[in-house]
Amino acid sequence: MLYFMLKSKIHQAHITKNDLNYEGSITIDRELMKIAKIVPYEMVHVYNISNGERFSTYTMPGEPGEICLNGAAARKGQVGDSIIIAAYTLMEEELIEGYKPIIISVDKGNAIERVSFGED
């Protein structure tokens, strides 16, 4: 049996830009993507802590500190809003025991404060 598990989470990122006229997606600091093991065009779920909105979209790599909601997603948050970006993976049951996702905590400028494994 396969289970849908949290692969990684970028916690309390802050939206730096909205681009309603772009075709879609969320642009994320490429270094954050690398550490979170999120690849370009991968589906992520975005949870807006500031307004309660939740949506899924795909990723695009961005500049240092950049978190930009693009296209229709731009209507789901404003510059300065705090969000969680979560990526999920399918996992075989025998791999679940002891598994811990990557958790990246960032500051208000989206610089990494801490990287941990699981919700320690």
Backbone as CSV, one residue per row, in Angstrom:
resi,resn,N_x,N_y,N_z,CA_x,CA_y,CA_z,C_x,C_y,C_z
1,MET,0.840,-1.175,0.000,0.000,0.000,0.000,0.888,1.244,0.000
2,LEU,0.457,2.261,-0.702,1.161,3.537,-0.736,0.453,4.551,0.161
3,TYR,1.249,5.366,0.829,0.730,6.427,1.677,1.216,7.768,1.141
4,PHE,0.347,8.765,1.204,0.669,10.122,0.762,1.265,10.847,1.968
5,MET,2.579,11.100,1.956,3.302,11.615,3.120,3.903,12.993,2.832
6,LEU,4.029,13.795,3.886,4.720,15.072,3.763,6.186,14.806,3.436
7,LYS,6.675,15.366,2.347,8.083,15.235,1.963,8.896,16.370,2.579
8,SER,8.387,17.590,2.434,9.100,18.746,2.968,8.140,19.908,3.146
9,LYS,8.570,20.836,4.011,7.731,21.996,4.310,8.630,23.208,4.503
10,ILE,8.250,24.305,3.859,8.891,25.598,4.104,7.908,26.368,4.977
11,HIS,8.294,26.581,6.231,7.376,27.092,7.247,7.532,28.596,7.455
12,GLN,6.406,29.294,7.423,6.312,30.731,7.669,7.108,31.568,6.667
13,ALA,7.082,31.134,5.402,7.647,31.973,4.339,6.749,33.198,4.178
14,HIS,7.305,34.257,3.652,6.534,35.486,3.454,6.479,35.836,1.974
15,ILE,5.275,36.133,1.506,5.079,36.504,0.104,5.792,37.830,-0.149
16,THR,6.642,37.842,-1.178,7.399,39.056,-1.511,6.845,39.770,-2.736
17,LYS,6.023,39.054,-3.517,5.532,39.631,-4.772,4.311,38.845,-5.241
18,ASN,3.432,39.506,-5.975,2.309,38.881,-6.682,2.407,39.276,-8.145
19,ASP,2.160,38.328,-9.040,2.186,38.622,-10.477,0.956,37.990,-11.117
20,LEU,-0.150,38.714,-11.072,-1.426,38.219,-11.584,-1.362,37.876,-13.065
21,ASN,-0.540,38.565,-13.833,-0.501,38.363,-15.279,0.399,37.220,-15.732
22,TYR,1.123,36.598,-14.808,1.932,35.435,-15.163,1.002,34.242,-15.340
23,GLU,1.434,33.231,-16.069,0.566,32.092,-16.407,0.141,31.257,-15.211
24,GLY,0.868,31.266,-14.143,0.496,30.475,-12.976,1.714,30.070,-12.184
25,SER,1.526,29.459,-11.051,2.580,28.862,-10.237,2.936,29.693,-9.011
26,ILE,3.914,29.184,-8.268,4.544,29.917,-7.178,6.044,29.911,-7.445
27,THR,6.658,31.073,-7.399,8.106,31.185,-7.556,8.717,31.159,-6.163
28,ILE,9.693,30.257,-5.970,10.322,30.050,-4.665,11.832,30.190,-4.811
29,ASP,12.450,30.863,-3.870,13.910,30.952,-3.779,14.512,29.584,-4.124
30,ARG,15.366,29.538,-5.149,15.906,28.258,-5.642,16.691,27.499,-4.584
31,GLU,17.336,28.200,-3.647,18.075,27.514,-2.578,17.111,26.824,-1.619
32,LEU,15.989,27.479,-1.306,14.963,26.840,-0.478,14.425,25.594,-1.173
33,MET,14.192,25.702,-2.487,13.708,24.539,-3.241,14.712,23.393,-3.167
34,LYS,15.981,23.706,-3.331,17.024,22.672,-3.317,17.066,21.955,-1.968
35,ILE,17.067,22.711,-0.884,17.136,22.114,0.450,15.868,21.325,0.761
36,ALA,14.718,21.805,0.287,13.442,21.114,0.502,13.239,19.944,-0.460
37,LYS,14.171,19.778,-1.394,14.073,18.731,-2.419,12.793,18.879,-3.252
38,ILE,12.485,20.134,-3.574,11.361,20.462,-4.446,11.946,20.833,-5.800
39,VAL,11.439,20.219,-6.852,11.972,20.466,-8.191,11.030,21.388,-8.973
40,PRO,11.559,22.071,-10.006,10.693,22.909,-10.831,9.514,22.110,-11.398
41,TYR,8.381,22.724,-11.406,7.114,22.182,-11.918,6.485,21.137,-10.999
42,GLU,7.073,20.899,-9.829,6.478,19.964,-8.875,5.250,20.609,-8.234
43,MET,4.216,19.805,-8.001,3.029,20.303,-7.322,3.329,20.509,-5.842
44,VAL,2.875,21.640,-5.324,2.958,21.917,-3.891,1.596,22.415,-3.417
45,HIS,1.389,22.286,-2.123,0.210,22.854,-1.481,0.676,24.087,-0.718
46,VAL,-0.115,25.141,-0.784,0.225,26.395,-0.115,-0.893,26.712,0.869
47,TYR,-0.499,26.959,2.119,-1.442,27.281,3.182,-1.122,28.694,3.667
48,ASN,-2.064,29.620,3.463,-1.842,31.006,3.849,-2.239,31.176,5.316
49,ILE,-1.251,31.362,6.168,-1.485,31.526,7.599,-2.226,32.837,7.869
50,SER,-1.963,33.845,7.077,-2.540,35.174,7.306,-4.029,35.258,7.009
51,ASN,-4.511,34.519,5.990,-5.931,34.653,5.630,-6.695,33.331,5.547
52,GLY,-6.031,32.205,5.770,-6.709,30.911,5.771,-6.872,30.265,4.407
53,GLU,-6.475,30.924,3.334,-6.578,30.336,1.987,-5.665,29.119,1.863
54,ARG,-6.113,28.136,1.071,-5.332,26.936,0.791,-5.482,26.641,-0.689
55,PHE,-4.371,26.318,-1.355,-4.436,25.989,-2.777,-3.238,25.149,-3.167
56,SER,-3.322,24.540,-4.329,-2.182,23.802,-4.873,-1.794,24.439,-6.200
57,THR,-0.508,24.347,-6.519,0.030,24.903,-7.747,1.344,24.201,-8.036
58,TYR,2.072,24.684,-9.037,3.387,24.111,-9.336,4.467,25.155,-9.073
59,THR,5.704,24.686,-8.962,6.804,25.556,-8.557,7.672,26.026,-9.715
60,MET,8.276,27.180,-9.509,9.287,27.744,-10.406,10.412,28.272,-9.522
61,PRO,11.686,28.070,-9.914,12.792,28.575,-9.097,12.936,30.092,-9.223
62,GLY,13.253,30.722,-8.090,13.379,32.173,-8.078,14.678,32.658,-7.470
63,GLU,14.750,33.939,-7.289,15.930,34.613,-6.744,15.972,34.467,-5.218
64,PRO,17.120,34.751,-4.599,17.223,34.656,-3.139,16.139,35.470,-2.430
65,GLY,15.460,34.826,-1.492,14.415,35.470,-0.707,13.068,35.579,-1.387
66,GLU,12.984,35.227,-2.664,11.752,35.422,-3.435,10.707,34.346,-3.151
67,ILE,9.495,34.801,-2.876,8.299,33.961,-2.816,7.221,34.763,-3.539
68,CYS,6.872,34.344,-4.746,5.942,35.106,-5.580,4.765,34.233,-5.991
69,LEU,3.554,34.704,-5.721,2.354,34.026,-6.199,2.062,34.538,-7.601
70,ASN,1.887,33.617,-8.534,1.698,33.971,-9.942,0.321,33.560,-10.445
71,GLY,-0.167,34.258,-11.455,-1.436,33.915,-12.090,-2.579,33.957,-11.089
72,ALA,-3.496,32.998,-11.205,-4.668,32.960,-10.327,-4.280,32.877,-8.854
73,ALA,-3.163,32.218,-8.553,-2.706,32.094,-7.164,-2.420,33.458,-6.541
74,ALA,-2.138,34.463,-7.362,-1.852,35.805,-6.848,-3.043,36.379,-6.087
75,ARG,-4.232,35.862,-6.342,-5.430,36.326,-5.634,-5.588,35.660,-4.263
76,LYS,-4.719,34.688,-3.952,-4.830,33.924,-2.706,-3.992,34.482,-1.565
77,GLY,-3.232,35.545,-1.832,-2.420,36.131,-0.776,-1.863,37.477,-1.191
78,GLN,-1.432,38.240,-0.200,-0.871,39.565,-0.434,0.587,39.595,-0.003
79,VAL,1.328,40.538,-0.548,2.715,40.725,-0.136,2.754,40.887,1.385
80,GLY,3.639,40.142,2.020,3.769,40.176,3.473,3.050,39.053,4.183
81,ASP,2.081,38.405,3.518,1.382,37.283,4.143,2.363,36.164,4.467
82,SER,2.099,35.484,5.564,2.892,34.337,5.996,2.239,33.061,5.459
83,ILE,3.039,32.189,4.824,2.500,30.972,4.217,3.350,29.756,4.583
84,ILE,2.755,28.594,4.409,3.448,27.314,4.494,3.402,26.711,3.101
85,ILE,4.542,26.232,2.616,4.621,25.551,1.324,4.947,24.098,1.629
86,ALA,4.077,23.179,1.229,4.249,21.765,1.551,4.298,20.918,0.286
87,ALA,5.279,20.025,0.241,5.401,19.061,-0.854,5.164,17.670,-0.275
88,TYR,4.504,16.834,-1.034,4.148,15.492,-0.579,4.738,14.445,-1.511
89,THR,4.812,13.220,-1.016,5.326,12.108,-1.804,4.546,10.845,-1.468
90,LEU,4.538,9.904,-2.395,3.962,8.593,-2.120,5.050,7.714,-1.536
91,MET,4.694,6.939,-0.503,5.687,6.125,0.181,5.122,4.742,0.480
92,GLU,5.951,3.750,0.247,5.588,2.372,0.588,5.488,2.236,2.112
93,GLU,4.556,1.411,2.556,4.308,1.231,3.986,5.572,0.851,4.758
94,GLU,6.402,-0.004,4.182,7.594,-0.468,4.902,8.652,0.626,5.087
95,LEU,8.516,1.745,4.399,9.471,2.849,4.535,9.021,3.913,5.540
96,ILE,7.803,3.796,6.038,7.229,4.843,6.885,7.843,4.895,8.282
97,GLU,8.088,3.745,8.886,8.613,3.739,10.252,9.941,4.492,10.313
98,GLY,10.009,5.483,11.170,11.216,6.280,11.331,11.371,7.410,10.327
99,TYR,10.456,7.484,9.355,10.545,8.542,8.337,10.292,9.912,8.960
100,LYS,11.048,10.909,8.523,10.840,12.286,8.977,11.009,13.230,7.785
101,PRO,10.038,14.100,7.558,10.135,15.061,6.454,11.127,16.181,6.766
102,ILE,11.523,16.893,5.735,12.405,18.057,5.875,11.539,19.267,6.239
103,ILE,11.900,19.941,7.323,11.174,21.134,7.761,12.149,22.312,7.732
104,ILE,11.830,23.320,6.927,12.678,24.507,6.817,11.925,25.688,7.415
105,SER,12.509,26.288,8.433,11.937,27.496,9.036,12.710,28.692,8.501
106,VAL,11.980,29.722,8.102,12.619,30.911,7.535,12.228,32.160,8.324
107,ASP,13.030,33.216,8.157,12.722,34.491,8.803,11.840,35.339,7.884
108,LYS,11.574,36.566,8.268,10.676,37.431,7.482,11.212,37.767,6.103
109,GLY,12.529,37.625,5.893,13.131,37.844,4.581,13.308,36.552,3.802
110,ASN,12.735,35.470,4.323,12.795,34.130,3.726,14.195,33.524,3.728
111,ALA,15.058,34.006,4.626,16.366,33.381,4.826,16.188,32.214,5.800
112,ILE,16.939,31.161,5.590,16.815,29.964,6.422,17.263,30.256,7.849
113,GLU,16.384,29.927,8.801,16.721,30.006,10.219,17.126,28.642,10.750
114,ARG,16.406,27.589,10.259,16.656,26.253,10.781,16.161,25.220,9.788
115,VAL,16.890,24.117,9.694,16.452,22.952,8.932,16.401,21.793,9.911
116,SER,15.261,21.120,9.973,15.120,19.975,10.865,14.411,18.854,10.123
117,PHE,14.321,17.731,10.782,13.666,16.568,10.194,12.552,16.145,11.128
118,GLY,11.337,16.217,10.641,10.176,15.940,11.468,9.794,17.174,12.265
119,GLU,8.757,17.038,13.040,8.234,18.164,13.830,8.831,18.125,15.230
120,ASP,10.146,18.213,15.331,10.840,18.138,16.632,10.443,19.262,17.541
